[in-house]
Amino acid sequence: MWYNSTEGTLKSLVKLEAWSSGAPLITARRYLAGAGTQTAAFGAGGTSPGPTRENKTEEYNGSGWSNGGNLTTATNNKIGAGTLTAGLAFGGSTGSPGPANLTAVTEEYDGSSWTTGGSMITGRINHAGCGTQTAGLGFGGYTTTNITNTEEYDGSTWTAGGALSQARRGLAGAGIQTAGLAIGGFTTTQVANVEEYDGSSWINGGSMNTARNSLSGSGLQTSGLAFGGNTPPFSTATEKYDGSSWTTSPATLSTARQNLSGAGTQSASIGFGGESTVNLANTEEYNSNINAITPAAWSSGGSLNTSGRNGAAASGVQTASIIAGGGLTVVLNNSESYDGSSWTNSPTLGTARGYMAGATNAPSTATVVFGGSTGAGGPFISDTEEYNGSSWTEQNNMSTGRNYLAGFGTQTAAVAAGGAAPNPSPPSRQTAVEEYDGTNWTAGTALPTAALAWGGCGTLTAGLVIGDVPMKGFTYDGSTWTSIPTLNIPGNYNKVFGTQTSAIQAGRNDPNGPTAVEEWNGTSWFTQASLATGRFNGGQTGTSTSGLVAGPPPATEEFTGETKTITASTLTTS
């Protein structure tokens, strides 16, 4: 509480409860094992469309998901416990429903790979768990019938613990081995019953307000959280436990779902995956604190005046950008400028071209574009043109004409990397790098790998490029290229905007990921909020917190990064 002298009012901080959208899983699935915290979680195994049992693991860093090490065996219905760097996944099914495919296998995760641990006494599905890698707890579930069996794990061996008082499946777990929670589930119908474990036996705790099964839980025995599930119908409800009674939170999931996974604490949790009418990739974050969180999102911007701008070059910022050229069979010479709401036709290029590149980090009124091709299959051109805010002028050409190349930097310090050139015939992938000083091009350090359809951003001495044939990524310090991890989702015609240590890649030519977006934090790629419209090879520019993608199609989408605002309320006497 404090006095605001400017307003002359007494203020206090306001605690909010809310779910907000997070970046989606790479692979939509249900029945996956999950554990960890809101900023360091894993999701492993599960069932993806098909249905296919998965061995994939994904890791969440608080902003998005990236690929982790695979389970040793593709399994669904495993239960997770522990942390991202010391995780457990146990039980589940390796095949079609039936006792023969139940597994008692336990796997342990070190943050990069899974190894087999001690087997459970009883293989099962639809069970629950909690605890740590060296002090885990598994309970309830289904074999050929609902069971009460509880097992305790010491890091190598499972031993029998006290039985649940009620046999059930589809329940949720929370807490630790010596203070666990068994929440809800299914007997012959959905139940609201909750049981508490003290390390040796279960006793009845306070019942939930809404009976449900196939839900998820997080937190501790005295500060637990339960969310989602099937009542029926599928639920968005969230409830909080204080060790004796449950309170329905005003916060609800945006997507009703069952068979989801969760992790975290009562005040900072994450829910991901599951199913509604289809398998879901949706991730949602629950927060109960004084911060109002606005998740990263794409919004509609003004449409381009000219369609067909595939392979166009763009530069500038979200509220002042320019896009030039584009096209393949029919190439364009016109350019358009954006003011943050609408596109305006700008002067034309001297040479119509598509699949070109430019200085992606230059201002919209002082940029340069180069390379490309003037029609399908060529000819490949080396033409360079500079824009000064009112006209394009021809400059000295690159030494090698090429298309599908990467460009980054500024008008007086630009880089052209990779791409395709006509020699030797047929057109081949290139490693060539050239640097532009505002007047002339000179040879730079060659790329370690020849590749097509590069996307680039950053500066001449701190650049980033990604390719797609083959999938590669490198950073550049002005003299040396350094390999970086590849994107999590394969595809081609990748473009990127931002800086060497903070960038966004949006849309790609992939049947499963045309709306996919990934963010680079200088160390790894992870998923971000998806585009509303699937697209690839459009003009992209801006920063990792404020950027845009334009064409094709003509629609523009604007990206805004996540923001947090401390909330305050004015105290009154009324």
N, C-alpha and C positions, 0 to 999 in steps of 0.2 A: 504494500500500500504506500502511496506517495502523493504529495501535493503538486499539481501542475500549475506553476505560477503563471504560465502564458494564458491558460484557459481559466484560471481561478477556480479549479475543480479538484476534488479529491478522487484519486484513481486507485484501482486495484487490478492485479493480474487476474485473468479469467482462465480457468482450466477447461479445455475443450476435449471432447471425445469424438473421434471421427475415423472412418476408414477412407483412405485415398488410394487412387489407382497407382500401381507401380508398373514397371516394365514387365512385359509378358515373358513366360517361359519360352525357351527356344523350341521345345516340343510339347504340344498340348497333350495332357495325359491325366488319368485318374489313378487311384490306388498307389500313389508313390510314397516312399518313405521320406520324411523330412525332419530336420532338427536344426538347432543352432540359435542364433539371435536374429533380430530384424536387420542387422547390418552385416551378418556373416552366417548365412544359412546354406544348407544343401537340400536338394530334392533328388532322389535316386530311384531307379526302376520305374514300375508302374505300367499302365496299359495305354497305348496310343491308338489312334484310329486303325482299324483293321479287323478285329483287335490284335495288336501286337504287343507282346511282353517286351519291356525295354531293359537294357542294361545301362542306359545313359545316366550320368550324374550331372546335374547343373549346380553351380555355385552362385549365391546372391551376395552382392557387396553393399547393399543398401540403396543401390541405384538401378541395377539390372543383373541379368543372368549371363554366365559364361560357361563353356563346357568344362567339366571336370573329368576325373578318371572314371572309367566304366566299372560297374559291378562285375565280379567274376562270372556271374550267371544272370541272364535276363530273367527277372522275377517281378511279379506284381504282388500287391498286398503285403509287402514288407513294412515293418514299423521302424521308425528312426528314433534315435536318442543321441545325447551327447552334443558335441560342437562340430563346427566345420572342420577343424583340424584334428579332432579326436572323436569321430562319429561311430555310431552303431547302426546296422540295419539287420533285422532278424525276422525269421519266419517267412510266410508268403506261399506263393504258388508258382511253379515253373511251367505249367501247361494248362490244359483244359480243366474245368472244374471237376473235382473228384479227389478222394483220399490219396490216390496214387501219385498225385502231383503236388501234394503239400510238402513243404520243405522246412526243415529245422535249422537250416544253414544260417550262421551268423557271419556277417562281414564287418570289418573294422576299417575306418577311413582315416588317413593322416593328412588330408587336405589336398592330396594329389592322386593317391591310389588306394584301392581296396585290397585287403588280404583276408583270408578265411580265419575266423575265430572258432571258439568252441560251439558245438551244435546245441540247440535247445533240446530239452527232454522230449517235448511234444511239438511237432510241426503243426502249424495252424495258419488260418487266414482271419481277417476281420477282427484282429486283436488290437490291443493298445499297449503303449509303453512309455517309459520316461527314464530319467536318470542320466548317467554318464557312461563313457566307454568302459570304465573300470568298476562301475557300480550301477548297472542297468537293471531295469525291471520290466517284465513282460507279463501280461495278464489278460484273461478272458479270450474270446475269439470263437472260432468254429473249426471243428474237424469233420465229423459226420453229424454232430449236434453242437449246440452251444455249450461252452465249457466254463468252469470256474478256475481252472489251473493258473497259478501264479508261479513265475520263475525269476530268480535273482542271478545276475551275472557279475563276476568278480574280475573280469578282464580276460579270463581264459575258460571258465567253466560255469555252466548254468546249474543251479540247485533249486529244489522245490521250496516255495514259500507258502505263506498262508493262503487258503483258497478264498476267492470272492464269495460273498454270501448269496449272490445272484448270478447264475449262469447267463451270459449274454455275449452277443457279437456286435460289431459296428459301434463300439464305444470309443471314447476319446481318453487320452491320458495326459497328465501334467504332474509336475513336481519332481522329487528325487526318490531314490530307492528306499529311504527310511521315512519318507513323508510324501507318499504318492496320492494321486486322485484318479479314480475311475468314474468317468462321466457319461451318463446316458447309455444309449445302446438299444438293442433289440432282443426281446425274449420271444414272445409270440406276438408282440406289438412293440411300438416305440415306448421307451421308458424315460422318466426324468430322474431316476434314482442315481445317487452319487455315493461312492464309498471312499473312505480314507484309509491309507495303509501306514503303519507305524514301523515297518521293518520286519514284522512277524505276522501281523493279522490285520484284517480289514474290519472297519466298523462303519455303520451308516452315517453319512454326512447330510447336509441340507440338500433337498431336492431342487433341481432346476425349475424354472417357471414354465418352460416349454419342453415337453417330452420329445426326444428325437434320437435318431441313430445316424451313423455315417457322417458324424461331425468331426471337428478338430478342436484341440485344446492346446493351451500354452500356460506358462507361468508356474506358480508354486501352489502348494496345498493351502496356504493361507492367503494367497492372492492369485487366483486362477482366472482363466478366460476360456470361454467355450463359444464356438461360432459355426454357422452353417449347419448342414445336415439335412435330414429328411423327417418331416413331422407326420405324414406328408401334408402338403407338397414340399418341395425343396425350400430351405429356409435361408433367410438373410440375418436372422436374429443373433445378437451377441449378448452374452451374460457374464457377469463378474462375480467371483466368489471371494469372500473374506475369511473363510475358514469355518463359517457356520451357516451362512445363507447366501443365496444368489440374488443379484439385482440385474434387471434387464437394462442394458445400456441403450441410450438414445441413438448410438451409432449402429448402423446396419451395413452389411456387405452390399455392394452395388449389384452383385450378381448372385442370385440364389443358387446354391449348389450343394452337392453331397460328395463324399469320398474325396475331399480335398485334404491337403496337408497344411501344417502350420508350425510355427516356431516363435520363440521370443518370450517376453514377459507380459504381465497384465497391463503395463502402460505402454509397451512398444512391441507389437507382434506383427507377424506376417502370415497371410493365408494365400495359398497358391494351388493351381491345378484343380482337379475335381471334374465334375460333370454336371451339366444341366440337361439339355437334350442332346448335347454333343460333349466330347472331351474339351476341356478348357485349358488355355494357357494363361488365363487371367491371374494377375498378382495384385493383392491389395494389402496395404499397410494400415495397422491400427495404432493410433497414438492418443494417449490421454495426457496432455501437458498444456503449457501456456502458449504453444506455437500453433498458429493456423497454417497448415501446410497446403500449398497449391502444387499439385504434381506437375511434372513435365508433360507437355501436350502440344499437339499440332492443331492449328486453327486455319480456317479458310481465308485466303487472301484474294486479291484481285486476279482475274484471269488474263493471260497473255492475249494480245491482239492477233497474234499469228500462231497457228498450230504447227505441228511438225518440227518442233525445235529439239529433236533428239541429237545429242552430241553437240549442244551449244556450249559456249563459254560464258561464265558469269563471274562477277566480282562485286565488291562493295559490302554493305551491311544491310540488315533487314529493312531499314527505312530509307535506304539510298543505295540502290543496286542497279546493275546493267546486265543484260543478257544479249548475246550477239550470235548471229549465224545459226547453224543447225541444219539437220536434214541429211538424207543419204541419197535416195533416188532423185529427189528434188531438193536442192540445197538452197539456203537462204543467205541474202546479204544484208538484211535489215537488222536493226537492233532496237531494244526497248529498255526504257528506264523505269524504275519502280520507286515510289515515294512512301511506301509502307501501306498503301491502300489500293493504288491503281497503277497500271502500266501505261506509258506514253511512248508512242513511236519516236525513235531517235534517228540520227543520221545513219546512212547505210555504209557498210563495209566496202572497200574497194574491190574485194574478191569474195564472191559467194562461196560458202564452204560449210561442211558439216564435220562432225567427229574431230573437232579442233580442241585446243586448250588455251588457257590464259593465265594471267597473274591473279589467282583466286583471292589473294589477300590484299590486292590493291584497292584504293578508293574507286568508286564508280566513275569519277571524273578524271581519273589519271591511271588508266589501265592499258594493258597490251594483250593482244591475242596472236596466236601463231599456229602454224601447221594446219592439218586437216586434209580433206579431199573434196574435190569439186563434183563428184558424182559417185554412183555405185561402183565400187571397185577401183576408183581413182579418177583422174590422176592425183597422186599424192603431191601436196604442195608444201613449200617451205616459207611461204609468205608471212610477213610480220606486219601488224598494224597497231598503231597507238591511238588512244582516244584521249582528248583533252577536255571533254565536257561539252564540246560543240561539234567536233568533226573527227573522223578517222583519217590517218595519214599513213602511207606506206613507209616502212623502214627497211633496214638491211635484213635479208632473209637468213634463216637457219641454213646450215651447211647441208642438211638432209631433209628432204620432204617426207613427211610421215603423218599418219592419222592414228586414232586410238592411243594418244599419248597423254601423259600427265603434265600439268602445269601448276606452278605455284610461285609465290613471291610478289614483288611489286613491279611497277613500270620500269624502274631503273636497276632492279636486281631480281630477275626472273629465272626460272629453271624450266627446261623442257626435258622430259625423261621418258624413255621407252617408246612404245607404240609399234606401228607397222610401217615398213618402208618397202619400195618396189624392188630393191636390189638386195640379195640376189632374187631373181624371179623364180617362183611366184612370191608375192609379198611375204615378208618374214618378220617375226618378232625382233625387237631391237633392244639392245642394252645401252645405246648411245644416250649421252646426257650433254646438253648444251646450256650455257649460262649467258644471260643477256644483261648488259650494263646500261641500257638505255640508248645505246647506239649500235653495238656490235655483239655478235654471238661468238663465244669461244668454247672449246671443248671442256667439259667437266669430267669428273670421275664416273666411269661407266657403272650402270646398275649391275649388281651381282647376278641377276637373272633377267633374261629377256622376257617381256610379257606384253600383252595387249590390254587395251581398255583401262589404263591406269587412271586413278583419281588422285589429286594432290591438294595439299594446303600447307600453310606456314610460310616461312621466309627462306631465302637462299641459304642461310646458315643454320636454320632450324626448321627443316621441311619434313613432310610426311607423305608417302605415296602408298597406295594399295592397288593391286592388280587382280585380274581374275583368270587369265589363261597364261601360266598357272596362277592359282591363288597364292599371292605373296604380299608382303608388306615390308617397308623399309623406312628408316628415318635418315636424314641427311644433315650433316653439320657444315656443309660447304666444301668438304673434301672426302668424307668417308660415308659410305652407306652401311647401316646396321640393321640386321634382320629383326623383325618384331613378329609377335604371334599373328596368325591369320584370323579373319572374321569367323565367328561361330557358325554362321549360316552361309552355306555355299551359294554361289550365283555369280553372274558376270555383269558388266557395265556398271561397276561400282564407282561412285563419286563420293567426295568427302569435303567437308568444310570445317573451319576452325583453325587450330594451331597444332604444332607438333606434339604437344602434351595434353591437348583437350580438343577432341574433334568428334564430329557426327557424320556417320555414313547412312544415307537414307534411300531405300528402295533398291531393288536389284532384279535382274532377269532370272527369276527362279519361280517355278510353278507354286512352290510352297511358301515363298517369301517375298512377293512383290511389294508388300507393305512393310517389310522388315526394316528396322532401324537399329543401329548399334552405335554405342559411344566408346571412345578411346580416352583413357585417363593417363596415358603415358606409360602404362604397364600392360594393360589388357583391354580387350574388347568385351562389352557386355550389352545386353539388349536394352532398348529404350522404348518409349511410347511409339506405337506404330502409326504410320501414315494412314489417313482416311482413304486414300485412293492409291491403288497399286500402280507403280511406275518405276522406270529405270532410265538412266542416262540423261536425266534432266539437268538443267543448270542449277547449281547449288552454291550458296555463299553465305557468309555471316560468321557468327561465333557459335560455340557449343551451347550457349545459353540464349542466343537470339539469332536464328538463321532462317533460311527459306529454301524451298525447292520449287522450281518452275519448269513445267513442260517435261516431256509430254505426259499426259494431256495438257491443254492450255491452263488448267486450274493451278493456282499457286497455293502451297501450304506453308504456314509460318510456324517455326518451332520456338517455344519458350521453355527454358529450363525450370526445374523445381525451385520454389521459393518458400521461405519460412518467415512468418510475421508474428511477433509477440503480440498477444491480444490484451486489451485493457478495457475496463469498464468504468464509467463515471458513477460515483456513489451519490445517491440522492436521499432525501428524507422521506420520499414517498414510497 
